[in-house]
Amino acid sequence: MATDTLKSNTGASGASALRRILLDNGALSALVVLVVAMSLLSGDFLTTQNLLNVGVQASVTAILAFGVTFVIVSAGIDLSVGSVAALSATVLAWMATSEGVPVWIAVILAVATGIACGLVNGALVSYGKLPPFIATLAMLSIGRGLSLVISQGSPIPFPDSVSVLGDTLGGWLPVPVLVMVAMGLVTAVVLGRTYIGRSMYAIGGNEEAARLSGLRVKRQKLVIYALSGLFAAVAGIVLASRLVSAQPQAAQGYELDAIAAVVIGGASLAGGVGKASGTLIGALILAVLRNGLNLLSVSAFWQQVVIGVVIALAVLLDTVRRRAGGGSATSAPSSGASGPRGKGAAKIAIAAVCVAAVVAAVSFFNSGNSGTTTKVGMSLSTLNNPFFVQMKAGAQAEAKDAGIDLTVTDAQNDASQQANQLQNFTGAGMQSIIVNPVDSDAVGPAVRAANKAHIPVVAADRGVNKADTATLVASDNVAGGRLAAKALADKLGGKGDIVVLQGTAGTSASRERGKGFTEGLKAYPGIKVVASQPADFDRTKGLDVMTNLLQSHPRITGVFAENDEMALGAVKALGSKAGKSVDVVGFDGTPDGLKAVAAGTLYASVAQQPKELGKIAVQNAVEAARGKHVDSTVKVPVKVVTEKNVADFS
């Protein structure tokens, strides 16, 4: 009987050990599966240069995630790290350039900014009794707003002495990867070897028990959130170094990637569980997914689906892990390996297989014409805008007619993500690259890397600064702004009060169109701009902003919107006034905009012919790839479309 009991206990112990190994290394197993799958699906993936690209692309997310790990282990959440990263980098660039502060002092102030934001978060949570979600959500808005206020919505050049953090050592080893490893080691030491680290696990495991045992929970939370702010500041400095500029809109949405990396890496959202190595693996999984899907020419929209599936699976595994942990305290029969414990391990295996299956399926359904002779990569600033959707359609139509293998990616108005995409194109051996920059300065380093690889780059709609491009295919945004000013002023008879709806702060399109419009209005002193507000090139925001402005300026007679989407939102807000007592002028000549012009609710739109722009960009990219001469600048005609000539464009 004793012998039977010993055998039973030994078997249960062995099954338990196997279960723990599988559960603790589920993220690593998933990463291995992904790497193997990507290697089999793309011959360009498993190269030294591309693996270094993956490391660089994971670095900022990983550094942010290390800081978030402290918070999640203590059963909190930090939604502000992306905004704090942008604010810290903006403070550094502003102090070092505009204010003339020595660079080393500016770096200290930037880091202090991150720590201060973290302390505010900790104080709101600990002493203000605010839920972490609400406290950090407020800081997300505050940090982003201060970044825009300091920079006035425009990127600020980053000091050269700090920009080395975005370079390489010896021409091949990326400094961001070294910083990521260093911050990972710091995280591991803090979690495993310090009093504050043990406090994090105690608070996350049972905060009330930690308090009753004598732990000063409130003070510890101040330190925990301060550490998160510190890591966010470091991530912001590394990100700005890669882009050689501090972008006020940088790192948008990165807080979600950071949280996802922590959870994918095995941390529990309920607190008490998490480690630095798991967080690093989680960040690498996200980077491998994005890199590999770019190389496989998977649609930007499908990429979001795949990443969402992976995050959902990670949360599912978190739930399985907590349930399995809750059941481990109870006795289990010797056949536990085939019971709940075995099921936990099986779910991990199934999850890994699902990840590989999703990647393979999406790759199959989105595989392009792999047998074509010319491969061209195209990175668009955003596909959440009809103008760029049309540009993509024109480019794809031309590529299909010419038998070109065209890969189109969506940077989602994120300069860092666009830099990653261009790195992937370069590593994949594209014969030519088309880029529609999120920011003309920030895209420079990635384009210079393509220059070194002798890959011709075509700039579309917006130019590239501090790098060589084969040609710029664009319409003149400044000239278009002047045309819009003249059209609106002539319609108003040279007199009236008008409102301007601006695009996304910091984008070159918004700056150039606004500049041209302002210059054009100088010839009409009788017209007064009573309000200028950003609506981010978005129709819904245009509706909301215009509705609000009408409360304080009910007697306006004109509206200029820097794109048709905002103009259509303004038309909706104006209701019966649109086209009658208030004239609205948009920009882009999108299909919906032209319909509104034909209906008379939109007075005019400055048409850029985006399909033609995409078509011409592909033509020039192919010519450049084949070593043929292309003009340094190709201008696509811009025209004002009114009800009189809209039929010619429709």
C-alpha positions, 0 to 999 in steps of 0.5 A: 500500500505504501509502495502504491502511494509512493508510485502515485505521488511520484507519478503526480510529481512528474506530471506536475513538473512537466505541466509547470515546464510547459506552462512556464515556457509557453511563450518561448515555445510559441516564439520558436514555432513562429521563427520556424514557420517564418523561416519556412515561409520566407527565405529572407527571414532567417538572415543575420540582417533581418534578425537584427532588424527584428531586434531593433523593432522589438527594442522600444516595445520591450523597454516600455514593456519592462517598465509595465511588467513592474506595474502588472506584477503588482496587479496594476496597469499603466496606459500612459507609457506611450505618451510619457515616452513621447513627452520625455523625448520632446523635453530632451529635444526642446531643451537641447535645441530651442533652449540651448541647455547642455545635452547631458542636462537635457537627458537628465531632465527627460528622464526626470520627466518620465519619473515625475509622470510615474510618481503622479500616476503612483500618487493618484493610485495610492493616495487619490484612490483612483483605479490604475486604469483611470489614473494612467488614462488621464496621464496618457492624455496629459502627456500627449497634450504637453508634448504637443504644446511644447513642440507646437505640433511639429517634430523637433530635431534630436541632438546628434550626440544622443542620436547615436543610440539609434545607430550601430556599433561597428556598422552592424550591431544596433545600439537599441538592441544593446539598450534593450538587453541592458534594461532587461537585465536591470528588470530581472535584477529588480524583480529577483534580487531587490526588496522592491521586487519582492514587494511587487509580487507580494502586492500583486499576490494579495495587497491586503495581506502585504499591508497587514504584514507591515509592507508600506504598500502606498510608498511601494506603489509610488516607486513602482509607477516611478520605475515604469515612468523611468523605463518609458523615458528611456524608450522615448529617447531610444525611439527619437534617436532612431527617428533623429527627431522627437515626434509629438505623436510618437509611440501612439498605441505603444502602451497596448503593445507593451501590455500585450508583450507582458501578458504574452510573456506569461505575466498575469493581469491579476498580479503576482506573476511575471518575469523579465525574460517572459516580457522580452519573449513577448516583445520578440513575438510581436516583432517577429509577427510584424516583420515576418508578415511584411516579408510575406506580403500579407495585407496590412489589414490581415496583419492586425487580425493575426496580432489580435488573435495572438493577443487573445490566445495569450489572455486565454493562456493567462486564464488557463494558467490561473485556473491550473494554479488554483487547482494545484493546491488540491489533491489530484489523482495519479492520472492528472496528466490526462485531467485538467493539468494535461488539458492545460499543457494541451491548450498551450500546444494547441495555441502554438499550432493555431499561431502557426496555422493562422500565419500560414493560412493568411500567407497562403490567401495573400500570396502575391505573384512570387514568380514576377521579376520585379519586387516593389515595396510600398509603405503608406502613411495610413490606410485609414483615409480615402485619399491613401486608399485610392493611392493604393488602388492606383498603385495596385492596378498599375502593378497588376497591369505591369506584372509587378509584385507589389507589397503595400504596408500601412504605417498607421501614422506611426513614424517608427512603424514606417521605419520598421517597414522600410527596414523589412523591405530592405532586408527582403531584397526589394528591388525598389521602394515607394514611401509616403512618409509619415514625417519627412525627417523621421523616415530619413535614416531608414531611406539611407539604409536602403541607399546603402543597399543600392535600392532606389526609393521613390517618395510619394506625395511627401518628400524625404529629408536627409536621404537620397530618393530617385524621384518625388511624385507629388502634388504641391500641397502649398500651392493647393493651400493657396488655391483653396484660399483663393477659391473660398475668398472669391466665393465670399467676396473677399469678406467674412469670418471663417474656421480652419479644420487642421489635420494631424499635428506634426504631419507635413501635409497639414503643415504645408496645406495650412501654410499655403492657405495662410499665404493665400489669405494675405491677399484678402484682408477682409477675411478673418480666421476666427478659429483653427482647431485640429480634427486629425484628418478624420470625418467624425472628429471634423463633425465634433470639432465643427459642432463645438466651434459653431457654439462660439462662432455661430456667424461664420461664413466659410470653412477650410478643411485640410482634407475632404474627410474633415470637410464632410464632417463639417458639412454634417455639423452645419446641416442646412447652412452648408452650401447656403450661408456657409461655404466649405472647401476641402482638399484631396478630391475623394469620391465622397468629396466630389459627390458633395461638391456635385450636391452643392453642400461642399463648395469646392475641393482641391483635387490631387488625383490620388489614383494617378499619383499611385500609378505614376509612383509605381511606374517610376519605381519600376523604371528606377529598379531597372536602372533607367533614368527618372526625373527628380520630381514628377508633379501630378496636377492639382485643380480646384473642383467646383460644381461647374467642373466636377463632372470632369473628375467624377 
